[in-house]
Amino acid sequence: MAHIHEKIDFTVALLIVSGGRILLIHHRGLNKWLPPGGHIELEENPEEAALREAREETGFEIELIGERPPTTEDGTQALIAPRYLDIHRISATHRHIGMMYYARPRKGDLTLAPAEHHDIRWCTTEELDSLQPPMSGAVKWYCRQALAEITE
């Protein structure tokens, strides 16, 4: 978990949908239900961070969903844009700029990362309301949007 600055970091969150369900983790350190994700390392771009975090936290190789502009040329790499961006407080003195990507699993076996998570599970939109501890309103909104927008 790289911290690029004591006050703010860039992160990715993966809204991975399959079969009308979204993949969520119960984060050990934050004691919250969240989409898989984490910090963008200094040597990574956001896409690379998203693919790495998916492998580390879920066991899946994923396909990011989005548009890549046709602008890659010498010295410039076009990236898939995240579906949403936000800034959220982690502590009284630290915030994250979150890049939320839509994704589908492509291969691999669902695997819990026990050092980081209490649980990992697929949830329907109805199940989001019954998670304990309760999911934040903002995270629940992003999850519901992904479930509504991503089709198989």
DSSP file with accessible surface (Angstrom, degrees, kcal/mol):
  #  RESIDUE AA STRUCTURE BP1 BP2  ACC     N-H-->O    O-->H-N    N-H-->O    O-->H-N    TCO  KAPPA ALPHA  PHI   PSI    X-CA   Y-CA   Z-CA
    1    1 A M              0   0  155      0, 0.0     2,-0.3     0, 0.0    39,-0.1   0.000 360.0 360.0 360.0 100.0    0.0    0.0    0.0
    2    2 A A        -     0   0   24     37,-0.1     2,-0.6     2,-0.0    38,-0.1  -0.633 360.0-159.4 -83.3 136.6    1.9    3.0   -1.3
    3    3 A H        -     0   0  107     -2,-0.3     3,-0.1     1,-0.1     6,-0.1  -0.978   6.1-173.1-113.1 117.3    1.2    6.4    0.1
    4    4 A I  S    S+     0   0   69     -2,-0.6     2,-0.3     1,-0.2     5,-0.1   0.712  74.6   9.4 -83.1 -18.7    2.4    9.1   -2.2
    5    5 A H        -     0   0   96      3,-0.3    -1,-0.2    -3,-0.1     0, 0.0  -0.988  69.0-122.9-156.3 150.6    1.6   11.9    0.3
    6    6 A E  S    S+     0   0  153     -2,-0.3     3,-0.1     1,-0.2    -1,-0.1   0.762 112.4  38.3 -67.9 -21.6    0.6   12.1    3.9
    7    7 A K  S    S+     0   0  125      1,-0.3    88,-2.3    87,-0.1     2,-0.3   0.734 122.9  15.7-101.5 -25.8   -2.6   14.1    3.0
    8    8 A I  E     -a   95   0A  39     86,-0.2    -3,-0.3    88,-0.0     2,-0.3  -0.999  53.1-177.2-153.7 147.3   -3.8   12.5   -0.2
    9    9 A D  E     -a   96   0A   2     86,-1.4    88,-3.0    -2,-0.3     2,-0.4  -0.958  26.9-121.0-137.6 159.5   -3.5    9.4   -2.4
   10   10 A F  E     +a   97   0A  86     -2,-0.3    30,-2.5    30,-0.3     2,-0.3  -0.864  37.9 177.1 -99.8 135.3   -4.9    8.2   -5.7
   11   11 A T  E     -aB  98  39A   9     86,-2.7    88,-2.2    -2,-0.4     2,-0.4  -0.888  22.8-138.7-134.5 163.9   -6.8    4.9   -5.6
   12   12 A V  E     -aB  99  38A   3     26,-2.6    26,-1.7    -2,-0.3     2,-0.4  -0.940  10.9-165.2-119.6 146.2   -8.8    2.6   -7.8
   13   13 A A  E     -aB 100  37A  21     86,-2.4    88,-2.9    -2,-0.4     2,-0.6  -0.993  13.1-143.8-128.0 139.5  -12.1    0.8   -7.0
   14   14 A L  E     -a  101   0A   0     22,-3.2     2,-1.4    -2,-0.4    88,-0.2  -0.906   8.2-164.5-113.5 111.2  -13.4   -2.1   -9.1
   15   15 A L  E     -a  102   0A   0     86,-3.3    88,-2.1    -2,-0.6     2,-0.6  -0.735  22.4-174.2 -91.8  84.7  -17.1   -2.4   -9.6
   16   16 A I  E     -a  103   0A   0     -2,-1.4     7,-2.3     7,-0.4     2,-0.4  -0.766   1.3-174.0 -91.3 119.5  -16.9   -6.0  -10.9
   17   17 A V  E     +E   22   0B   1     86,-2.4     2,-0.3    -2,-0.6     5,-0.2  -0.935  13.4 158.3-120.3 137.7  -20.2   -7.4  -12.1
   18   18 A S  E >   -E   21   0B  39      3,-2.4     3,-1.6    -2,-0.4    -2,-0.0  -0.945  68.9  -1.0-154.9 134.5  -21.2  -10.8  -13.3
   19   19 A G  T 3  S-     0   0   54     -2,-0.3     3,-0.1     1,-0.3   132,-0.0   0.826 128.3 -55.7  58.4  33.8  -24.5  -12.6  -13.5
   20   20 A G  T 3  S+     0   0   47      1,-0.2   105,-0.4   130,-0.1     2,-0.3   0.661 118.1 104.3  74.3  15.8  -26.4   -9.6  -12.1
   21   21 A R  E <   -E   18   0B 102     -3,-1.6    -3,-2.4   103,-0.1     2,-0.4  -0.936  60.6-139.2-129.2 154.0  -24.2   -9.5   -8.9
   22   22 A I  E     -EF  17 123B   0    101,-2.9   101,-2.6    -2,-0.3     2,-0.5  -0.880  20.9-122.0-113.4 142.8  -21.4   -7.2   -7.8
   23   23 A L  E     + F   0 122B   0     -7,-2.3    -7,-0.4    -2,-0.4     2,-0.3  -0.730  35.9 177.1 -88.9 126.5  -18.3   -8.4   -6.0
   24   24 A L  E     - F   0 121B   0     97,-2.8    97,-2.5    -2,-0.5     2,-0.3  -0.933  17.2-152.0-129.4 152.3  -17.6   -6.9   -2.6
   25   25 A I  E     -GF  34 120B   2      9,-3.3     9,-2.8    -2,-0.3     2,-0.9  -0.916  18.4-132.6-119.8 147.9  -15.0   -7.3    0.1
   26   26 A H  E     -GF  33 119B  22     93,-2.7    92,-2.9    -2,-0.3    93,-0.7  -0.892  35.1-135.7 -97.2 102.4  -15.3   -6.7    3.8
   27   27 A H  E  >> -GF  32 117B  40      5,-2.9     4,-1.6    -2,-0.9     5,-0.6  -0.414   9.1-152.3 -68.3 125.0  -12.2   -4.6    4.4
   28   28 A R  T  45S+     0   0  108     88,-3.2    89,-0.2    -2,-0.2    -1,-0.1   0.933  91.7  41.7 -64.8 -48.2  -10.3   -5.8    7.5
   29   29 A G  T  45S+     0   0   68     87,-0.5    -1,-0.2     1,-0.2    88,-0.1   0.876 125.4  33.4 -71.8 -36.5   -8.7   -2.4    8.4
   30   30 A L  T  45S-     0   0   67      2,-0.2    -1,-0.2     0, 0.0    -2,-0.2   0.585  93.8-137.6 -95.3 -13.0  -11.7   -0.2    7.6
   31   31 A N  T  <5 +     0   0   90     -4,-1.6     2,-0.3     1,-0.2    -3,-0.2   0.924  63.2 121.5  51.2  49.9  -14.4   -2.6    8.8
   32   32 A K  E   < -G   27   0B 108     -5,-0.6    -5,-2.9   100,-0.1     2,-0.5  -0.982  69.9-115.4-138.3 150.3  -16.5   -1.6    5.7
   33   33 A W  E     +G   26   0B   5     -2,-0.3   103,-0.4   100,-0.3    -7,-0.2  -0.772  52.0 156.5 -82.9 126.6  -18.0   -3.4    2.7
   34   34 A L  E     -G   25   0B  36     -9,-2.8    -9,-3.3    -2,-0.5     3,-0.1  -0.960  47.6 -96.1-143.6 160.9  -16.3   -2.0   -0.4
   35   35 A P        -     0   0   18      0, 0.0   -11,-0.2     0, 0.0   -20,-0.1  -0.472  60.0 -89.5 -69.4 154.0  -15.5   -2.9   -3.9
   36   36 A P  S    S+     0   0    0      0, 0.0   -22,-3.2     0, 0.0     2,-0.3  -0.290  77.3 103.8 -59.7 154.1  -12.1   -4.4   -4.3
   37   37 A G  E     -B   13   0A  14    -24,-0.2     2,-0.3    16,-0.2   -24,-0.2  -0.975  33.2-179.7 160.3-171.2   -9.3   -1.8   -5.0
   38   38 A G  E     -B   12   0A  18    -26,-1.7   -26,-2.6    -2,-0.3    15,-0.1  -0.989  41.1 -24.8 170.0-168.3   -6.4    0.1   -3.5
   39   39 A H  E     -B   11   0A  11     -2,-0.3     2,-0.6   -28,-0.2   -28,-0.3  -0.337  51.5-123.0 -69.8 145.2   -3.7    2.6   -3.9
   40   40 A I        -     0   0   20    -30,-2.5   -30,-0.3   -38,-0.1   -36,-0.1  -0.792  32.2-132.0 -85.1 122.0   -2.1    3.4   -7.3
   41   41 A E    >   -     0   0   39     -2,-0.6     3,-1.9     4,-0.2     8,-0.1  -0.383  20.0-110.0 -73.4 156.5    1.7    2.7   -6.9
   42   42 A L  T 3  S+     0   0  142      1,-0.3    -1,-0.1    -2,-0.1    -2,-0.0   0.827 118.0  48.2 -57.8 -34.0    4.1    5.3   -8.2
   43   43 A E  T 3  S+     0   0  150      2,-0.0     2,-0.3     0, 0.0    -1,-0.3   0.414 103.2  81.8 -89.4   4.6    5.3    3.2  -11.1
   44   44 A E    <   -     0   0   33     -3,-1.9    -4,-0.0     4,-0.0     3,-0.0  -0.771  66.4-140.5-109.3 154.3    1.7    2.3  -12.2
   45   45 A N     >  -     0   0   23     -2,-0.3     4,-2.3     1,-0.1     5,-0.2  -0.597  43.8 -97.7 -95.7 169.4   -1.0    4.0  -14.3
   46   46 A P  H  > S+     0   0   23      0, 0.0     4,-2.4     0, 0.0     5,-0.2   0.880 123.2  52.9 -59.5 -36.7   -4.6    3.6  -13.0
   47   47 A E  H  > S+     0   0   20      2,-0.2     4,-2.4     1,-0.2     5,-0.2   0.929 109.5  48.4 -63.2 -46.0   -5.3    0.7  -15.4
   48   48 A E  H  > S+     0   0   91      1,-0.2     4,-2.5     2,-0.2     5,-0.2   0.912 111.5  50.5 -60.7 -41.2   -2.3   -1.3  -14.2
   49   49 A A  H  X S+     0   0    0     -4,-2.3     4,-3.0     2,-0.2     5,-0.2   0.914 109.4  51.4 -62.7 -42.2   -3.3   -0.6  -10.6
   50   50 A A  H  X S+     0   0    0     -4,-2.4     4,-2.2    -5,-0.2    -2,-0.2   0.938 111.8  45.6 -61.7 -45.8   -6.8   -1.8  -11.3
   51   51 A L  H  X S+     0   0   57     -4,-2.4     4,-2.0     2,-0.2    -1,-0.2   0.914 115.6  47.2 -64.7 -42.2   -5.7   -5.1  -12.9
   52   52 A R  H  X S+     0   0   32     -4,-2.5     4,-2.8    -5,-0.2     5,-0.2   0.942 111.8  49.2 -64.2 -48.6   -3.1   -5.7  -10.1
   53   53 A E  H  X S+     0   0   12     -4,-3.0     4,-2.8     1,-0.2     5,-0.3   0.899 109.0  53.6 -61.5 -38.9   -5.6   -5.0   -7.3
   54   54 A A  H  X>S+     0   0    0     -4,-2.2     4,-2.2    -5,-0.2     6,-0.9   0.944 112.1  44.3 -60.1 -47.8   -8.2   -7.3   -8.9
   55   55 A R  H  X5S+     0   0  108     -4,-2.0     4,-1.2     4,-0.2    -2,-0.2   0.940 118.1  43.9 -60.8 -48.3   -5.6  -10.2   -9.1
   56   56 A E  H  <5S+     0   0   97     -4,-2.8    -2,-0.2     1,-0.2    -1,-0.2   0.871 123.9  33.0 -66.2 -39.8   -4.4   -9.6   -5.5
   57   57 A E  H  <5S+     0   0    5     -4,-2.8    56,-0.4    -5,-0.2    -1,-0.2   0.667 135.0  17.1 -96.6 -18.1   -7.8   -9.0   -3.9
   58   58 A T  H  <5S-     0   0    0     -4,-2.2    53,-2.3    -5,-0.3    -3,-0.2   0.577  88.0-121.7-127.8 -19.8  -10.1  -11.4   -5.8
   59   59 A G  S  <<S+     0   0   25     -4,-1.2    50,-0.6    -5,-0.9     2,-0.3   0.401  72.6 124.1  85.6  -1.2   -8.0  -13.9   -7.7
   60   60 A F  E     -C  108   0A  19     -6,-0.9     2,-0.5    48,-0.2    -1,-0.3  -0.713  59.8-143.0 -98.9 143.5   -9.6  -12.7  -11.0
   61   61 A E  E     -C  107   0A  73     46,-2.9    45,-3.3    -2,-0.3    46,-1.4  -0.856  39.4-160.2 -86.5 134.0   -8.1  -11.4  -14.2
   62   62 A I  E     -C  105   0A  15     -2,-0.5     2,-0.5    43,-0.3    -7,-0.1  -0.784  23.6-134.2-120.9 162.9  -10.6   -8.7  -15.2
   63   63 A E  E     -C  104   0A  70     41,-2.8    41,-2.0    -2,-0.3     2,-0.3  -0.978  26.0-137.6-110.8 121.2  -11.7   -6.8  -18.3
   64   64 A L  E     -C  103   0A  18     -2,-0.5     2,-0.5    39,-0.2    39,-0.3  -0.620  15.7-139.8 -76.1 140.3  -12.1   -3.0  -17.6
   65   65 A I  E     +C  102   0A  43     37,-3.0    37,-0.6    -2,-0.3     2,-0.3  -0.894  54.1  75.4-105.7 124.8  -15.2   -1.6  -19.2
   66   66 A G  S    S-     0   0   51     -2,-0.5     2,-0.4    35,-0.1    14,-0.1  -0.936  76.4 -63.9 160.6-177.8  -14.9    1.8  -20.8
   67   67 A E        -     0   0  156     -2,-0.3    14,-1.3    14,-0.2    12,-0.1  -0.804  29.0-160.8-104.1 133.4  -13.6    3.8  -23.8
   68   68 A R        -     0   0  112     -2,-0.4    12,-0.2    12,-0.2    10,-0.1  -0.960  25.1-130.5-107.9 116.5  -10.0    4.2  -24.7
   69   69 A P        -     0   0   51      0, 0.0     2,-1.5     0, 0.0     3,-0.4  -0.326  18.5-117.8 -64.5 151.6   -9.5    7.2  -27.0
   70   70 A P  S    S+     0   0  131      0, 0.0    -2,-0.0     0, 0.0     0, 0.0  -0.219  84.4 107.8 -83.5  49.0   -7.5    6.5  -30.2
   71   71 A T        +     0   0   73     -2,-1.5     2,-0.2     2,-0.1     5,-0.0   0.289  33.3 129.6-114.1   9.9   -4.8    9.0  -29.1
   72   72 A T        +     0   0   85     -3,-0.4     2,-0.3     5,-0.1     5,-0.2  -0.498  28.9 139.3 -68.2 129.8   -1.8    6.8  -28.1
   73   73 A E  B >   -H   76   0C 138      3,-1.8     3,-2.7    -2,-0.2    -2,-0.1  -0.897  61.9 -40.5-153.7-178.1    1.3    7.9  -29.9
   74   74 A D  T 3  S+     0   0  169      1,-0.3     3,-0.1    -2,-0.3     0, 0.0  -0.302 131.7   6.3 -56.0 120.3    5.0    8.4  -29.0
   75   75 A G  T 3  S+     0   0   81      1,-0.1     2,-0.4    -2,-0.0    -1,-0.3   0.387 119.1  82.4  88.4  -4.0    5.1    9.8  -25.5
   76   76 A T  B <   -H   73   0C  72     -3,-2.7    -3,-1.8     2,-0.0     2,-0.5  -0.998  53.7-168.2-136.3 133.2    1.4    9.5  -24.8
   77   77 A Q        -     0   0  113     -2,-0.4     2,-0.2    -5,-0.2    -5,-0.1  -0.979  18.6-139.1-121.5 120.0   -0.7    6.5  -23.7
   78   78 A A        -     0   0    5     -2,-0.5     2,-0.3    -9,-0.1   -10,-0.1  -0.554  23.5-159.9 -73.9 138.6   -4.5    6.7  -23.9
   79   79 A L        -     0   0   54     -2,-0.2     2,-0.3   -12,-0.1   -12,-0.1  -0.889  25.6-101.9-120.0 152.5   -6.1    5.1  -20.9
   80   80 A I        -     0   0   16     -2,-0.3   -12,-0.2   -12,-0.2   -15,-0.0  -0.548  45.5-123.3 -67.5 129.9   -9.6    3.8  -20.2
   81   81 A A        -     0   0   61    -14,-1.3   -14,-0.2    -2,-0.3    -1,-0.1  -0.546  22.6-112.7 -76.1 140.7  -11.4    6.5  -18.3
   82   82 A P        -     0   0   33      0, 0.0    19,-0.2     0, 0.0     3,-0.1  -0.363  19.6-127.2 -65.0 154.6  -12.9    5.5  -14.9
   83   83 A R  S    S+     0   0  111     17,-1.9     2,-0.3     1,-0.2    18,-0.2   0.875  89.0  11.3 -70.7 -36.9  -16.7    5.5  -14.8
   84   84 A Y  E     -D  100   0A  38     16,-1.7    16,-3.0     2,-0.0     2,-0.3  -0.970  62.0-159.4-140.1 155.5  -16.7    7.8  -11.7
   85   85 A L  E     +D   99   0A 113     -2,-0.3     2,-0.3    14,-0.2    14,-0.2  -0.977  19.8 160.7-128.8 144.1  -14.3    9.8   -9.7
   86   86 A D  E     -D   98   0A  40     12,-2.0    12,-2.6    -2,-0.3     2,-0.4  -0.951  31.6-133.6-150.0 172.8  -14.6   11.0   -6.1
   87   87 A I  E     +D   97   0A  85     -2,-0.3     2,-0.3    10,-0.3    10,-0.2  -0.999  30.8 177.2-128.0 130.7  -12.6   12.3   -3.2
   88   88 A H  E     -D   96   0A  69      8,-2.5     8,-2.8    -2,-0.4     2,-0.4  -0.985  30.0-112.1-140.3 150.4  -13.3   10.8    0.2
   89   89 A R  E     +D   95   0A 147     -2,-0.3     6,-0.3     6,-0.2     3,-0.1  -0.647  25.0 175.9 -83.9 131.0  -11.9   11.1    3.7
   90   90 A I  E    S-     0   0A  63      4,-2.8     2,-0.3    -2,-0.4     5,-0.2   0.739  74.5 -11.5 -98.8 -37.4  -10.1    8.2    5.2
   91   91 A S  E >  S-D   94   0A  52      3,-1.9     3,-0.7     0, 0.0    -1,-0.4  -0.878  86.6 -80.7-148.1-177.5   -9.1    9.9    8.4
   92   92 A A  T 3  S+     0   0   91     -2,-0.3     3,-0.0     1,-0.2    -3,-0.0   0.766 131.1  27.6 -62.5 -22.1   -9.1   13.5    9.8
   93   93 A T  T 3  S+     0   0  107      1,-0.1     2,-0.4   -87,-0.0    -1,-0.2   0.354 113.2  67.6-122.3   4.9   -5.9   14.2    7.9
   94   94 A H  E <   + D   0  91A  17     -3,-0.7    -4,-2.8     2,-0.0    -3,-1.9  -0.991  50.7 179.2-137.5 135.7   -6.0   11.9    4.9
   95   95 A R  E     -aD   8  89A  99    -88,-2.3   -86,-1.4    -2,-0.4     2,-0.4  -0.889  15.9-142.1-128.0 160.0   -8.1   11.7    1.8
   96   96 A H  E     -aD   9  88A  22     -8,-2.8    -8,-2.5    -2,-0.3     2,-0.8  -0.976   8.5-145.3-121.1 136.5   -8.3    9.5   -1.3
   97   97 A I  E     -aD  10  87A  45    -88,-3.0   -86,-2.7    -2,-0.4     2,-0.4  -0.919  33.0-153.8 -93.3 110.3   -9.1   10.5   -4.9
   98   98 A G  E     -aD  11  86A   2    -12,-2.6   -12,-2.0    -2,-0.8     2,-0.6  -0.789  16.9-162.5 -98.7 131.4  -10.9    7.4   -6.0
   99   99 A M  E     -aD  12  85A  28    -88,-2.2   -86,-2.4    -2,-0.4     2,-0.6  -0.957  14.7-156.6-108.8 112.9  -11.2    6.2   -9.6
  100  100 A M  E     -aD  13  84A  10    -16,-3.0   -17,-1.9    -2,-0.6   -16,-1.7  -0.859  10.2-169.0 -99.8 120.0  -14.1    3.8  -10.0
  101  101 A Y  E     -a   14   0A   3    -88,-2.9   -86,-3.3    -2,-0.6     2,-0.3  -0.856  18.9-134.0-107.6 140.9  -13.9    1.4  -12.9
  102  102 A Y  E     +aC  15  65A  11    -37,-0.6   -37,-3.0    -2,-0.4     2,-0.3  -0.707  38.8 168.3 -83.2 143.9  -16.5   -0.9  -14.2
  103  103 A A  E     -aC  16  64A   0    -88,-2.1   -86,-2.4    -2,-0.3   -39,-0.2  -0.982  30.2-146.7-154.2 161.1  -15.2   -4.4  -14.9
  104  104 A R  E     - C   0  63A  48    -41,-2.0   -41,-2.8    -2,-0.3     2,-0.2  -0.979  32.0-112.3-125.4 144.4  -16.1   -8.0  -15.7
  105  105 A P  E     + C   0  62A  23      0, 0.0   -43,-0.3     0, 0.0     3,-0.1  -0.527  31.7 178.7 -72.6 141.9  -14.2  -11.1  -14.5
  106  106 A R  E     -     0   0A 142    -45,-3.3     2,-0.3     1,-0.5   -44,-0.2   0.719  59.6 -17.6-112.0 -42.3  -12.5  -12.9  -17.3
  107  107 A K  E    S+ C   0  61A 148    -46,-1.4   -46,-2.9     2,-0.0    -1,-0.5  -0.983  85.8  71.7-160.0 164.7  -10.7  -15.9  -15.7
  108  108 A G  E    S- C   0  60A  42     -2,-0.3     2,-0.4   -48,-0.2   -48,-0.2  -0.487  70.1 -79.7 114.8 173.9   -9.5  -17.1  -12.3
  109  109 A D        -     0   0  132    -50,-0.6     2,-0.0    -2,-0.2    -2,-0.0  -0.959  46.6-102.8-117.6 134.3  -11.0  -18.4   -9.1
  110  110 A L        -     0   0   67     -2,-0.4     2,-0.4   -51,-0.1   -51,-0.2  -0.314  48.6-178.0 -56.5 125.8  -12.6  -16.2   -6.5
  111  111 A T        -     0   0   77    -53,-2.3     2,-0.3    -2,-0.0   -51,-0.1  -0.993  24.3-132.7-136.9 128.8  -10.0  -16.0   -3.7
  112  112 A L        -     0   0   67     -2,-0.4   -54,-0.1     8,-0.1     3,-0.1  -0.573  11.1-144.4 -75.5 137.5  -10.2  -14.2   -0.3
  113  113 A A    >>  -     0   0   16    -56,-0.4     4,-2.5    -2,-0.3     3,-1.8  -0.810  19.9-171.8 -98.5  87.6   -7.2  -12.1    0.6
  114  114 A P  T 34 S+     0   0   84      0, 0.0    -1,-0.2     0, 0.0    -2,-0.0   0.758  77.6  59.9 -63.0 -24.0   -7.3  -12.9    4.4
  115  115 A A  T 34 S+     0   0   94      1,-0.2     3,-0.1    -3,-0.1    -2,-0.0   0.794 121.3  26.1 -70.6 -24.1   -4.6  -10.4    5.4
  116  116 A E  T <4 S+     0   0   71     -3,-1.8   -88,-3.2     1,-0.2   -87,-0.5   0.678 121.5  44.6-109.3 -25.2   -6.8   -7.6    4.0
  117  117 A H  E  <  -F   27   0B   0     -4,-2.5   -90,-0.2   -90,-0.3    -1,-0.2  -0.953  47.4-157.6-132.2 146.8  -10.4   -8.9    4.1
  118  118 A H  E    S-     0   0B  82    -92,-2.9     2,-0.3    -2,-0.4   -91,-0.1   0.782  86.7  -4.5 -79.7 -34.5  -12.8  -10.6    6.5
  119  119 A D  E     -F   26   0B  55    -93,-0.7   -93,-2.7    -6,-0.1     2,-0.3  -0.982  53.3-156.1-156.5 159.2  -15.0  -11.8    3.6
  120  120 A I  E     +F   25   0B  19     -2,-0.3     2,-0.3   -95,-0.2   -95,-0.2  -0.987  28.3 156.1-141.6 135.2  -15.6  -11.6   -0.1
  121  121 A R  E     -F   24   0B  99    -97,-2.5   -97,-2.8    -2,-0.3     2,-0.4  -0.994  42.3-113.7-159.4 156.3  -18.9  -12.2   -1.8
  122  122 A W  E     -F   23   0B  43     -2,-0.3     2,-0.4   -99,-0.2   -99,-0.2  -0.763  39.3-168.6 -87.7 136.0  -21.2  -11.6   -4.8
  123  123 A C  E     -F   22   0B   1   -101,-2.6  -101,-2.9    -2,-0.4     2,-0.1  -0.978  17.3-139.5-131.5 142.9  -24.2   -9.5   -4.0
  124  124 A T     >  -     0   0   37     -2,-0.4     4,-0.9  -103,-0.2     3,-0.2  -0.432  40.6-100.6 -84.0 169.2  -27.4   -8.6   -5.7
  125  125 A T  T >4 S+     0   0   43   -105,-0.4     3,-0.6     1,-0.2     4,-0.4   0.891 124.8  53.2 -60.6 -35.5  -28.8   -5.0   -5.5
  126  126 A E  G >4 S+     0   0  134      1,-0.2     3,-1.0     2,-0.2     4,-0.3   0.875 103.2  56.6 -67.7 -35.7  -31.3   -6.2   -2.9
  127  127 A E  G >> S+     0   0   84      1,-0.2     3,-1.2    -3,-0.2     4,-0.5   0.705  87.8  77.7 -70.8 -18.4  -28.5   -7.7   -0.7
  128  128 A L  G X< S+     0   0    1     -4,-0.9     3,-0.7    -3,-0.6     7,-0.5   0.843  90.8  55.2 -59.8 -31.7  -26.7   -4.4   -0.5
  129  129 A D  G <4 S+     0   0   97     -3,-1.0    -1,-0.3    -4,-0.4    -2,-0.2   0.675 106.8  49.4 -75.6 -17.5  -29.2   -3.2    2.1
  130  130 A S  G <4 S+     0   0   83     -3,-1.2    -1,-0.2    -4,-0.3    -2,-0.2   0.400  78.1 123.5-105.6   3.1  -28.6   -6.1    4.4
  131  131 A L    <<  -     0   0    3     -3,-0.7     4,-0.2    -4,-0.5   -98,-0.1  -0.368  60.9-115.9 -65.0 142.8  -24.8   -6.1    4.6
  132  132 A Q  S    S+     0   0  137      2,-0.1  -100,-0.1     1,-0.1    -2,-0.0  -0.996 103.8  34.5-127.0 128.6  -23.3   -5.8    8.1
  133  133 A P  S    S-     0   0   32      0, 0.0  -100,-0.3     0, 0.0    -1,-0.1   0.614 115.8-107.7 -64.5 157.6  -21.7   -3.5    8.9
  134  134 A P        -     0   0   93      0, 0.0     2,-0.2     0, 0.0  -101,-0.2  -0.207  29.9-116.4 -60.0 145.3  -24.0   -1.4    6.7
  135  135 A M        -     0   0   11     -7,-0.5  -101,-0.1    -4,-0.2  -103,-0.0  -0.542  34.9-101.8 -78.4 145.6  -22.5   -0.1    3.4
  136  136 A S     >  -     0   0   59   -103,-0.4     4,-2.5    -2,-0.2     5,-0.2  -0.299  27.9-117.1 -65.0 154.4  -22.1    3.7    3.1
  137  137 A G  H  > S+     0   0   60      1,-0.2     4,-2.1     2,-0.2     5,-0.1   0.885 113.1  51.0 -60.4 -40.6  -24.7    5.5    0.9
  138  138 A A  H  > S+     0   0   55      2,-0.2     4,-2.2     1,-0.2    -1,-0.2   0.946 111.9  45.5 -65.4 -46.9  -22.1    6.6   -1.6
  139  139 A V  H  > S+     0   0   23      1,-0.2     4,-2.4     2,-0.2    -2,-0.2   0.920 112.3  52.3 -64.0 -41.1  -20.6    3.1   -2.1
  140  140 A K  H  X S+     0   0   39     -4,-2.5     4,-2.7     1,-0.2    -1,-0.2   0.909 107.7  52.4 -61.5 -39.8  -24.1    1.6   -2.4
  141  141 A W  H  X S+     0   0  123     -4,-2.1     4,-2.4     2,-0.2    -1,-0.2   0.945 109.5  48.2 -61.9 -47.4  -25.0    4.1   -5.1
  142  142 A Y  H  X S+     0   0   35     -4,-2.2     4,-2.3     1,-0.2    -1,-0.2   0.916 112.3  50.1 -59.3 -42.3  -21.9    3.3   -7.2
  143  143 A C  H  X S+     0   0    0     -4,-2.4     4,-2.5     1,-0.2    -1,-0.2   0.929 110.8  48.3 -62.5 -44.6  -22.7   -0.5   -6.8
  144  144 A R  H  X S+     0   0   77     -4,-2.7     4,-2.1     1,-0.2    -1,-0.2   0.882 110.1  52.1 -65.5 -37.8  -26.3    0.0   -7.8
  145  145 A Q  H  X S+     0   0   55     -4,-2.4     4,-2.2    -5,-0.2     5,-0.2   0.933 110.5  48.3 -62.6 -44.7  -25.3    2.1  -10.9
  146  146 A A  H  X S+     0   0    0     -4,-2.3     4,-2.6     1,-0.2    -2,-0.2   0.929 111.5  49.6 -62.2 -44.6  -22.8   -0.7  -11.9
  147  147 A L  H  < S+     0   0   27     -4,-2.5    -1,-0.2     1,-0.2    -2,-0.2   0.875 114.5  45.6 -63.2 -34.9  -25.5   -3.4  -11.5
  148  148 A A  H  < S+     0   0   79     -4,-2.1    -1,-0.2    -5,-0.2    -2,-0.2   0.833 120.3  38.2 -75.3 -32.6  -28.0   -1.3  -13.6
  149  149 A E  H  < S+     0   0   71     -4,-2.2     2,-0.6    -5,-0.2    -2,-0.2   0.769  96.8  80.8 -94.7 -28.5  -25.6   -0.4  -16.4
  150  150 A I     <  -     0   0   14     -4,-2.6     2,-0.3    -5,-0.2  -130,-0.1  -0.728  56.9-176.3 -90.2 121.6  -23.4   -3.5  -16.9
  151  151 A T              0   0  100     -2,-0.6  -134,-0.1     1,-0.1    -3,-0.0  -0.800 360.0 360.0-111.0 155.6  -25.0   -6.2  -19.0
  152  152 A E              0   0  138     -2,-0.3    -1,-0.1  -134,-0.0  -134,-0.1  -0.318 360.0 360.0 -73.1 360.0  -23.6   -9.6  -19.8
